[in-house]
């Protein structure tokens, strides 16, 4: 798995550094409850018009499909098949990425060529590479599957007419092998050079001139083979000239195709060139050539492929205008849906600012697509205006998705949403945002009533169902009501890439449930300890989530001096939820009952937490630690080798280049009152002030150890503090605390086994 491999590499980077460097944490795949880049699979359902809740973060090709259905222009069966072909030949994480559609055809074309030329004896076969290397990091597709297929078909025709033993046929094969020799990766040596990396390449392999007395067909084919060899060898001017000569020869069987190949030579020259001005000249030459072909009715046989190639040229030369044209094509029945969707995706990646506006003005679909994907603050008002002028469901979905409570026109949008038929492809999207706005206006009763019906909609995609459940959680009437909708089935995984669908789904639907991101943020930030303890003791959550919440609640209460009574009560809950911890929790309760100071009680909690690296005081959404395997009772006790131990700072991280947006705020929960939220805020700030897990635990141990030097637990606790500093999150306070613990352990308890197990401390 790519994500795991990347993490292993990063782990080695962490391990192979001096011990006084800060530790680093490795992120793994996380459960996602609503897929952000694509709809839920199977995508055939989406291609057929079952859209669910459409998000502006979807890849552009998915948004094109949404617009079509919302705008009462459903995809034909042919277009649905084309859409699926487009998505399925690309990575699930990014169906609009540039994975080469020629690649799946290459193997079959290669086998076909090898089978055909295998009937010709005594001609060595050239090694054929599909890609050519330009330097250490860059490759391009040099010889396509169609080149092999054309050669195989031509040879099959020659053998059927003249026989496999014919010397002219054999000479043709020798020439073709010379052509394909130029497909090979011919970079022999790459060495640093001034201004960049220079490549020393092998000389091109050119077919020998046809022997004297060769038939006309071989002379014509040899001219074509020579031009092709020049093309694959990167001699684009020579190739274009030779193809042009062939195009001017009406007796050549290649004269119709040759004009098209002139344009291909110019385009390859443009894309391979590093001089922007020269590349544009080559691209403009290709444009002129293709326009001439399309104007010549005698070349109808190559019109379709020339039109496709001209699209590529227009995408380079005039991207905004071409994107607008694609919008017009895709807005109606489009026989080239797969091609046009791919081109639109590539062009959109090039557009911004004025170019994006130019594109948007060219067609309604382009306008809608540009606005839906934009975060510009002017979009809500513009979307409202466009809906008011068009009254289309597509623009209604856009306008209500962009609207905020209090914006002008919200009342009209809500009224229109209420009258939209449930059968409309835009219905789920519009309804979700209608309820979002009602919640923002504190109309929780009406939102709850609507959600009751929405959650009973037949066959909602899982991401849409989870989105409605998240809204239902926000308008919960009480704690049990909240918890019912806090546990959701995963819709996919987010790691290096987003993947829709969960591998290895359990037959038990409860086993797949996890705490949602919104629920975890609410429980962590908005629930005071009193309510969090009630949630941990509720029977609403499925068993494994009940255990996880009980552990988080106990950890938090053990760290907060004012919540020790709750910690004692929750110790019994934890023991019942996780019998492997029963003895630990019994010892904790006994120690607390015998402790006569706040420091002693704080130490008791810290000492136990140090022995359980899987604990943290925040409620964790989705997966628990990667160390926790199914049925593994000891997982909570194990050090996770990827530093997922205890907890990092609870203070909100400052935006940075990796995460430019601030962390999302917890959702408002209707049944929580102001006193609850204020108490939760005070408790969270108190936890955050303690620092990362190793810091908080070290401070508790050191404070107790200084005044209770004879406690037999102290040496082990100091050892565990240094251990936590090595394998947990670090910050600027961690090093001095670890140093202090290490010094105290060796100065006062140097002869103990725990000192001997702690030869180093880690900064």
C-alpha positions in Angstrom: 0.0 0.0 0.0 1.5 3.4 -1.0 0.5 5.1 2.2 2.2 2.4 4.4 5.3 2.4 2.3 5.6 6.2 2.6 5.1 5.9 6.3 7.8 3.2 6.6 10.2 5.5 4.7 9.4 8.3 7.1 9.8 6.1 10.1 13.3 5.2 9.0 14.0 8.9 8.7 12.9 9.2 12.3 14.8 6.3 13.6 18.1 7.0 11.9 18.7 10.4 13.5 20.6 11.3 16.7 18.6 10.7 19.9 18.4 14.3 20.9 16.3 15.3 17.9 12.6 15.9 18.2 10.4 12.9 17.5 8.1 12.9 14.5 4.6 11.4 14.1 3.5 9.4 11.0 -0.1 9.8 9.8 -1.9 6.7 8.5 -5.2 6.1 6.7 -8.1 7.6 8.5 -11.8 6.7 8.1 -13.8 9.3 6.2 -17.6 9.4 6.5 -18.3 11.6 3.5 -16.1 11.2 0.4 -14.9 14.6 -0.7 -13.3 14.0 -4.2 -15.7 11.5 -5.7 -19.2 10.2 -5.1 -19.7 6.9 -3.4 -19.0 3.8 -5.5 -20.4 2.2 -7.6 -20.0 5.1 -9.9 -22.5 3.6 -12.4 -25.2 4.7 -9.9 -24.0 8.3 -10.1 -23.6 8.2 -13.9 -27.3 7.1 -14.0 -28.4 10.2 -12.1 -28.5 9.1 -8.4 -26.3 12.0 -7.3 -26.7 12.1 -3.5 -25.3 15.3 -2.1 -23.0 16.9 -4.6 -19.9 18.6 -3.2 -17.9 21.4 -4.9 -14.8 19.4 -4.0 -15.7 16.7 -6.5 -13.5 16.2 -9.5 -14.8 18.3 -12.4 -16.0 15.4 -14.5 -18.4 14.4 -11.7 -19.7 18.0 -11.5 -20.4 18.0 -15.2 -22.6 14.9 -14.7 -24.4 16.6 -11.8 -25.1 19.7 -13.8 -26.5 17.6 -16.7 -29.0 15.8 -14.5 -29.9 18.9 -12.4 -30.4 20.8 -15.6 -32.8 18.2 -17.0 -30.3 16.9 -19.6 -29.7 13.3 -18.4 -26.8 11.4 -19.8 -27.5 8.9 -22.6 -26.6 5.3 -22.1 -23.6 5.9 -24.4 -22.5 8.9 -22.3 -22.9 6.9 -19.0 -20.6 4.2 -20.4 -18.1 6.9 -21.5 -18.2 8.5 -18.1 -17.5 5.2 -16.4 -14.7 4.4 -18.8 -13.2 7.8 -18.0 -13.4 7.4 -14.3 -12.4 3.7 -14.1 -9.1 4.1 -16.1 -7.9 6.6 -13.6 -6.9 6.4 -10.0 -9.9 6.2 -7.6 -8.3 9.0 -5.6 -8.3 11.4 -8.6 -10.5 10.2 -11.5 -9.6 13.3 -13.4 -5.9 12.9 -13.1 -3.7 12.4 -16.2 -3.3 8.6 -16.2 -2.6 7.7 -19.8 -5.6 5.8 -21.4 -3.2 4.3 -24.0 -1.4 2.3 -21.3 -4.0 -0.5 -20.9 -4.0 -1.0 -24.7 -0.2 -1.2 -24.9 0.2 -4.8 -23.8 -2.4 -6.2 -26.3 -0.9 -4.1 -29.1 2.6 -5.4 -28.3 1.4 -9.0 -28.3 -0.3 -8.5 -31.6 2.8 -7.1 -33.2 5.0 -9.8 -31.9 2.6 -12.5 -33.1 2.5 -11.0 -36.6 6.2 -10.5 -37.0 6.9 -13.9 -35.6 6.0 -15.5 -38.9 8.9 -13.8 -40.5 12.1 -15.8 -40.1 15.6 -14.6 -39.5 14.8 -11.0 -38.5 15.9 -10.0 -35.0 13.2 -8.3 -33.0 13.9 -4.9 -31.6 13.3 -4.2 -27.9 10.4 -1.7 -27.8 9.9 0.7 -24.9 6.7 2.6 -24.6 8.2 5.6 -22.8 11.3 7.7 -23.5 13.4 9.3 -20.7 14.4 13.0 -21.0 16.3 13.2 -17.7 16.4 11.5 -14.4 12.8 12.4 -13.5 10.9 13.0 -16.7 9.4 10.5 -19.2 7.0 10.8 -22.1 5.1 8.3 -24.2 7.0 7.9 -27.4 5.5 4.9 -29.2 1.8 4.4 -28.7 -0.3 1.3 -28.9 -1.8 2.5 -32.2 1.7 2.5 -33.7 2.1 -1.2 -32.9 -1.4 -2.0 -34.1 -0.9 -0.2 -37.4 2.4 -2.1 -38.0 0.8 -5.4 -37.1 -2.2 -4.8 -39.4 0.1 -3.7 -42.3 2.3 -6.8 -41.9 -0.8 -9.0 -41.8 -2.0 -7.5 -45.1 1.4 -7.9 -46.7 1.8 -11.6 -45.7 -1.7 -12.3 -47.0 -0.9 -10.8 -50.3 2.7 -11.8 -50.9 3.4 -14.6 -48.4 5.7 -14.7 -45.3 8.7 -15.9 -47.4 8.6 -12.9 -49.8 12.0 -11.0 -49.6 10.3 -7.6 -50.0 8.1 -8.4 -47.0 11.1 -9.5 -45.0 12.8 -6.2 -46.0 9.7 -4.3 -44.8 10.0 -6.0 -41.4 13.7 -5.2 -41.2 12.8 -1.5 -41.8 10.0 -1.6 -39.2 12.3 -3.0 -36.6 14.7 -0.1 -37.2 11.7 2.2 -36.7 10.8 0.6 -33.4 14.4 0.7 -32.2 13.9 4.4 -31.8 11.2 3.8 -29.3 13.8 2.5 -26.8 14.9 4.5 -23.9 18.2 5.6 -25.5 19.6 7.7 -22.7 23.1 6.2 -22.2 24.5 8.6 -19.5 23.2 11.5 -17.5 25.7 13.6 -15.7 25.5 17.0 -13.9 26.3 19.8 -16.2 26.3 23.6 -15.9 22.7 24.9 -16.1 21.1 21.5 -15.7 21.5 17.8 -16.6 22.8 16.9 -20.0 21.8 13.6 -21.7 24.1 11.7 -24.0 21.9 9.7 -26.4 22.5 7.0 -28.9 22.3 7.9 -32.6 18.9 7.2 -34.2 18.3 4.0 -36.1 17.1 4.7 -39.6 15.6 2.1 -42.1 18.0 1.5 -45.0 16.8 2.7 -48.4 14.7 0.2 -50.3 16.9 -2.1 -52.5 17.1 -1.5 -56.2 14.1 -3.0 -58.0 11.9 -2.8 -55.0 8.2 -2.6 -55.8 6.3 0.7 -55.5 4.5 -0.4 -52.3 7.8 -1.0 -50.5 9.1 2.4 -51.7 6.0 4.1 -50.4 6.1 2.3 -47.1 9.9 2.9 -46.7 9.3 6.6 -47.0 6.6 6.4 -44.3 8.9 4.2 -42.1 11.7 6.7 -42.4 9.5 9.6 -41.4 8.2 7.5 -38.4 11.8 6.7 -37.3 12.7 10.4 -37.5 9.6 11.2 -35.4 10.5 8.6 -32.7 14.1 9.7 -32.7 13.1 13.3 -31.9 14.0 14.7 -35.3 10.7 16.5 -35.6 11.5 19.0 -38.4 12.8 16.2 -40.6 9.8 14.1 -39.8 7.3 16.9 -40.5 9.0 17.6 -43.9 9.0 13.9 -44.9 5.3 13.4 -43.8 4.4 16.5 -45.8 6.0 15.1 -48.9 4.1 11.8 -48.4 0.8 13.8 -47.9 1.4 15.5 -51.3 1.8 12.1 -53.1 -1.7 10.8 -54.0 -0.2 7.4 -54.9 1.1 6.7 -51.4 -1.3 4.6 -49.3 -0.3 6.9 -46.4 -1.0 10.3 -48.0 -4.3 10.8 -46.0 -2.8 10.0 -42.7 0.5 11.8 -43.4 -1.0 15.3 -43.2 -2.3 14.4 -39.7 1.2 13.2 -38.7 2.7 16.5 -39.8 0.6 18.1 -37.1 1.6 15.5 -34.6 5.3 16.2 -35.3 4.7 19.9 -34.7 2.9 19.2 -31.5 5.5 16.8 -30.2 8.1 19.4 -31.0 6.2 22.0 -29.1 5.6 19.9 -26.0 9.3 18.8 -25.9 10.7 22.2 -26.4 12.0 24.3 -23.5 11.7 27.7 -25.3 8.2 28.9 -24.8 8.1 31.2 -27.8 9.4 28.5 -30.2 7.0 26.0 -28.7 4.1 28.3 -29.4 5.2 28.7 -33.0 5.2 24.9 -33.4 1.8 24.6 -31.8 0.4 27.3 -34.1 1.8 25.4 -37.1 0.0 22.3 -35.9 -3.2 24.4 -35.5 -2.9 25.6 -39.1 -2.3 22.2 -40.4 -5.2 20.6 -38.7 -7.6 23.3 -39.7 -6.6 22.7 -43.3 -7.2 19.0 -43.0 -10.7 19.6 -41.6 -11.5 21.9 -44.4 -10.6 19.3 -47.0 -13.5 16.9 -47.7 -11.1 14.5 -49.4 -9.5 13.8 -46.0 -12.7 12.8 -44.3 -11.1 9.5 -43.2 -8.8 11.4 -40.7 -11.3 14.2 -39.8 -12.3 12.7 -36.4 -8.8 12.1 -35.2 -7.7 15.5 -36.5 -10.5 17.2 -34.6 -9.4 15.4 -31.4 -5.9 16.6 -32.0 -7.0 20.1 -32.8 -8.7 20.1 -29.4 -5.4 19.4 -27.7 -3.9 22.3 -29.6 -6.7 24.7 -28.7 -6.3 23.6 -25.0 -2.7 24.8 -25.2 -3.1 27.9 -27.3 -6.5 29.2 -26.2 -7.5 27.4 -22.9 -10.2 29.7 -21.7 -12.1 29.8 -25.0 -11.6 26.0 -25.5 -13.0 25.4 -22.0 -16.0 27.4 -22.8 -16.5 25.4 -26.0 -16.2 22.2 -24.0 -18.9 23.5 -21.7 -21.2 23.9 -24.6 -20.5 20.4 -25.9 -20.8 18.7 -22.6 -24.1 20.5 -21.7 -26.0 18.4 -24.2 -25.8 14.9 -25.7 -22.0 14.6 -26.5 -20.8 11.6 -28.6 -17.2 12.4 -27.4 -18.1 12.7 -23.7 -15.0 10.8 -22.5 -12.6 12.9 -24.5 -14.3 16.2 -23.7 -14.6 15.5 -20.0 -10.9 14.7 -19.9 -9.9 17.8 -21.8 -12.1 20.0 -19.6 -10.3 18.6 -16.6 -6.9 19.3 -18.0 -7.8 22.8 -19.1 -9.4 23.8 -15.8 -6.1 23.1 -14.1 -4.5 25.8 -16.2 -7.2 28.5 -15.7 -7.4 31.2 -13.0 -8.3 34.8 -12.7 -9.4 36.5 -16.0 -9.1 33.2 -18.0 -11.6 31.5 -15.6 -14.0 34.4 -16.1 -13.6 34.2 -19.9 -14.4 30.5 -19.7 -17.4 31.0 -17.5 -19.0 33.5 -19.9 -18.8 31.0 -22.8 -21.5 28.6 -21.5 -23.9 28.0 -18.7 -22.2 24.8 -17.7 -18.8 26.4 -17.6 -20.3 29.3 -15.6 -21.9 26.9 -13.1 -18.8 24.8 -12.8 -16.5 27.8 -12.3 -18.7 29.3 -9.6 -19.4 26.0 -7.7 -15.7 25.2 -7.4 -14.8 28.8 -6.3 -14.5 30.1 -2.8 -14.6 33.7 -3.9 -16.8 35.8 -1.5 -18.7 37.2 -4.4 -20.1 33.8 -5.5 -23.1 33.5 -3.1 -24.6 36.8 -4.5 -23.8 35.8 -8.1 -25.3 32.3 -7.7 -28.5 33.8 -6.2 -28.7 36.1 -9.2 -28.2 33.3 -11.7 -30.9 31.2 -10.0 -33.3 34.1 -10.0 -32.8 34.5 -13.8 -32.8 30.8 -14.8 -35.0 29.1 -12.1 -33.0 25.9 -12.8 -32.5 23.2 -10.2 -28.7 23.3 -10.9 -28.5 27.0 -10.0 -30.8 26.5 -7.0 -28.5 23.8 -5.7 -25.5 26.1 -6.3 -27.2 29.2 -4.6 -28.4 27.3 -1.5 -25.1 25.5 -1.1 -23.2 28.8 -1.1 -25.7 30.7 1.0 -25.3 31.6 4.7 -27.9 32.4 7.3 -28.8 36.0 7.1 -27.8 36.4 3.4 -30.2 38.3 1.2 -32.6 35.9 -0.6 -32.3 33.0 1.9 -36.0 33.0 2.5 -36.7 32.7 -1.2 -34.1 29.9 -1.5 -35.7 28.0 1.4 -39.2 28.4 -0.1 -37.9 27.1 -3.5 -36.1 24.2 -1.7 -39.4 23.2 0.0 -41.2 23.0 -3.3 -38.5 21.0 -5.1 -39.8 17.4 -5.9 -37.9 14.7 -4.1 -37.6 13.0 -7.5 -35.3 15.8 -8.7 -31.6 14.8 -9.1 -30.8 18.0 -7.1 -33.2 17.1 -4.2 -30.7 15.6 -1.8 -28.2 18.4 -2.3 -30.8 21.1 -1.9 -32.4 19.5 1.1 -29.1 19.1 2.9 -28.4 22.8 2.6 -32.0 23.7 3.4 -31.6 21.9 6.7 -28.2 23.5 7.3 -29.7 26.9 7.0 -32.6 26.1 9.2 -30.2 24.8 11.9 -28.2 28.1 11.6 -31.5 30.0 12.2 -32.2 27.9 15.3 -35.2 26.2 13.8 -34.2 22.9 15.3 -37.7 21.5 15.5 -38.4 22.0 11.8 -34.9 20.6 10.9 -35.6 17.5 13.1 -38.9 17.0 11.4 -37.5 17.2 7.9 -34.5 14.9 8.8 -36.9 12.2 10.0 -38.2 12.0 6.5 -34.8 12.4 4.8 -33.3 9.6 6.8 -36.0 7.3 5.4 -35.3 8.1 1.8 -34.8 4.9 -0.1 -31.3 3.9 -1.2 -29.4 7.1 -0.3 -25.7 6.9 -1.0 -23.8 6.3 2.2 -22.0 9.7 2.2 -25.4 11.4 1.8 -26.9 9.4 4.5 -24.0 10.2 6.8 -24.3 13.9 6.0 -28.0 13.9 7.0 -27.2 11.9 10.2 -24.6 14.5 11.1 -27.2 17.2 10.8 -29.6 15.1 12.9 -26.9 14.8 15.6 -26.6 18.6 15.7 -30.3 18.9 16.5 -30.4 16.1 19.0 -32.9 16.6 21.9 -30.8 14.9 24.5 -27.6 12.9 25.1 -29.0 9.6 24.0 -30.4 11.2 20.9 -26.9 12.7 20.2 -25.1 9.4 20.6 -27.5 7.5 18.2 -26.2 9.7 15.4 -22.6 10.1 16.6 -21.7 6.6 15.3 -21.6 6.2 11.6 -20.5 3.6 9.0 -17.3 4.6 7.1 -17.7 5.7 3.5 -14.0 5.4 2.7 -10.4 5.9 3.7 -8.2 9.0 3.5 -4.5 8.3 3.4 -2.1 9.4 0.6 -5.2 9.2 -1.5 -8.9 9.1 -0.9 -10.5 5.8 -1.5 -14.3 5.4 -1.7 -15.5 2.2 -0.1 -14.1 0.2 2.8 -12.1 -3.0 2.2 -13.0 -6.1 4.1 -16.3 -4.9 5.4 -17.6 -6.9 8.4 -20.9 -8.8 8.1 -21.8 -7.3 11.4 -22.9 -3.7 10.6 -22.2 -2.6 14.2 -18.6 -3.6 13.9 -18.1 -1.1 11.1 -19.4 1.9 13.1 -17.1 4.6 14.2 -17.4 8.0 16.0 -17.7 10.7 13.3 -15.4 13.6 13.0 -18.1 16.1 14.0 -19.2 14.0 17.0 -15.6 13.6 18.2 -15.0 17.4 18.0 -18.3 18.1 19.9 -17.5 15.5 22.6 -14.0 16.8 23.0 -14.7 20.5 23.0 -18.3 21.1 23.9 -19.1 18.4 26.5 -18.2 19.1 30.1 -16.7 16.2 32.1 -20.1 15.6 33.7 -21.8 15.0 30.4 -18.8 13.2 28.9 -19.0 10.7 31.8 -22.7 10.2 31.2 -22.0 9.5 27.5 -19.3 7.0 28.5 -21.8 5.1 30.7 -24.6 5.2 28.1 -25.7 1.9 26.5 -26.5 3.6 23.2 -23.0 3.2 21.7 -22.0 -0.2 20.2 -19.6 -2.0 22.5 -16.2 -1.1 20.9 -17.2 2.6 20.7 -18.5 2.5 24.3 -15.0 1.2 25.4 -13.2 3.9 23.4 -15.3 6.7 24.8 -15.0 5.3 28.4 -11.2 5.3 28.0 -11.1 8.8 26.7 -13.4 10.1 29.5 -11.5 8.3 32.2 -8.2 9.7 30.9 -9.5 13.2 30.9 -11.0 13.0 34.4 -7.8 11.5 35.8 -5.8 14.5 34.4 -8.2 17.1 35.8 -7.7 17.6 39.6 -11.3 18.7 40.1 -12.7 15.6 38.4 -11.1 12.8 40.5 -14.5 11.6 41.8 -15.7 11.1 38.2 -12.4 9.3 37.4 -13.1 6.8 40.3 -16.6 6.2 39.0 -15.4 5.8 35.4 -12.7 3.3 36.5 -15.5 0.8 37.0 -17.0 1.6 33.6 -13.7 1.1 31.9 -13.1 -2.2 33.7 -16.5 -3.5 32.5 -16.0 -2.3 29.0 -12.4 -3.6 28.7 -11.8 -6.5 31.1 -8.1 -6.5 30.3 -7.9 -3.3 32.3 -9.9 -4.5 35.3 -6.9 -5.1 37.6 -5.4 -1.7 36.6 -8.6 0.1 37.3 -9.1 -1.7 40.6 -5.5 -0.7 41.7 -6.2 2.9 40.6 -9.4 3.1 42.7 -7.6 1.6 45.7 -4.7 4.1 45.4 -7.1 7.1 45.1 -9.0 6.0 48.2 -5.7 5.9 50.1 -4.3 9.2 48.8 -4.6 12.2 50.9 -3.3 14.9 48.5 -4.2 16.2 45.1 -0.6 15.6 43.9 -0.9 11.9 45.0 -4.1 11.4 43.1 -2.7 13.2 40.1 0.3 11.0 40.2 -1.8 7.8 40.5 -3.6 8.8 37.2 -0.4 9.8 35.5 1.4 6.6 36.6 -1.3 4.4 35.0 -1.6 6.5 31.8 2.2 6.2 31.4 1.8 2.4 31.2 -1.0 2.7 28.6 0.4 4.6 25.5 -3.0 4.1 23.7 -4.8 6.6 26.0 -5.6 10.2 25.3 -8.1 12.7 26.8 -9.7 13.7 23.5 -12.3 11.6 21.8 -10.8 10.1 18.6 -12.9 9.8 15.4 -12.7 6.8 13.1 -9.9 4.3 13.7 -8.2 4.0 17.0 -4.5 3.5 17.1 -3.0 1.4 14.3 -1.5 -0.7 17.1 -4.9 -1.8 18.2 -5.7 -4.9 16.1 -9.0 -6.7 16.2 -9.3 -8.7 19.3 -6.0 -7.4 20.7 -6.4 -6.8 24.4 -2.8 -5.7 24.7 -2.8 -3.0 22.0 -3.5 -0.2 24.4 -0.3 -1.2 26.3 2.0 -1.3 23.3 4.2 1.5 22.0 3.2 2.3 18.5 6.3 2.4 16.3 4.9 5.2 14.3 4.7 7.5 17.4 0.9 7.4 17.8 1.4 7.3 21.6 -0.5 9.3 24.2 -1.4 12.7 22.7 0.1 15.8 21.2 -0.6 19.4 22.2 -4.3 20.1 22.5 -3.8 23.7 21.5 -5.2 24.4 17.9 -2.3 24.3 15.4 -1.5 27.5 13.6 -2.2 27.3 9.8 0.9 26.4 7.8 1.8 25.5 4.2 0.7 21.9 4.7 -2.6 22.8 6.4 -3.4 26.4 5.3 -6.9 26.3 6.8 -7.6 26.5 10.6 -8.9 23.3 12.2 -12.7 23.0 11.8 -14.8 24.2 14.7 -17.0 21.7 16.5 -20.6 21.8 15.4 -23.2 23.4 17.6 -25.3 20.8 19.5 -28.8 21.9 20.2 -29.4 20.4 23.7 -26.1 21.8 25.2 -26.7 25.0 27.2 -24.4 27.9 27.8 -23.2 26.6 31.1 -22.3 23.2 29.6 -20.2 24.9 26.8 -18.5 27.2 29.3 -17.5 24.4 31.6 -16.3 22.3 28.7 -14.2 25.3 27.4 -12.6 25.7 30.9 -11.8 22.0 31.1 -10.3 21.9 27.6 -8.1 24.9 28.2 -6.9 23.4 31.5 -5.9 20.2 29.6 -4.3 22.2 26.8 -2.2 24.2 29.4 -0.7 20.9 30.6 1.0 20.5 27.2 1.5 17.3 25.1 1.0 14.0 26.8 4.6 13.4 27.8 4.8 16.9 29.3 1.6 16.6 31.3 2.6 13.2 32.7 6.2 14.2 33.4 5.0 17.3 35.3 2.6 15.2 37.5 5.3 12.6 38.3 8.1 15.2 39.1 5.8 17.2 41.3 4.9 14.1 43.3 8.4 12.6 43.3 10.1 15.7 44.8 8.0 15.4 48.0 7.5 11.6 48.2 11.0 10.2 47.4 10.4 7.0 49.2 7.4 5.9 47.1 8.5 2.6 45.5 6.7 3.5 42.3 8.8 6.6 41.6 11.8 4.9 39.8 9.5 3.1 37.4 7.5 6.3 36.8 10.6 8.3 36.0 11.7 5.6 33.6 8.3 5.8 31.9 8.5 9.5 31.7 11.7 9.3 29.7 10.2 6.5 27.6 7.2 8.7 26.9 9.4 11.6 25.8 11.2 9.3 23.4 8.1 7.8 21.8 5.4 10.5 22.2 4.9 14.0 20.8 7.5 16.6 21.7 7.4 20.3 22.1 9.8 22.9 23.5 9.0 21.9 27.1 9.6 18.2 26.6 13.4 18.2 26.6 13.9 20.0 29.9 11.2 17.7 31.6 12.9 14.6 30.2 16.3 15.8 31.4 14.9 16.5 34.9 13.3 13.1 35.1 16.5 11.4 33.8 18.6 13.3 36.3 16.4 12.5 39.2 16.2 8.8 38.3 20.0 8.5 38.1 20.9 10.7 41.0 18.5 9.3 43.5 17.6 5.8 42.2 20.8 5.0 40.2 21.0 1.4 41.5 17.5 0.4 40.5 16.6 -1.7 37.6 14.7 1.2 36.2 17.8 3.4 36.1 19.7 0.7 34.3 16.9 0.4 31.7 17.2 4.2 31.1 20.8 4.9 29.8 19.8 7.9 27.7 17.3 10.7 27.7 15.9 12.2 24.5 15.5 15.9 23.7 
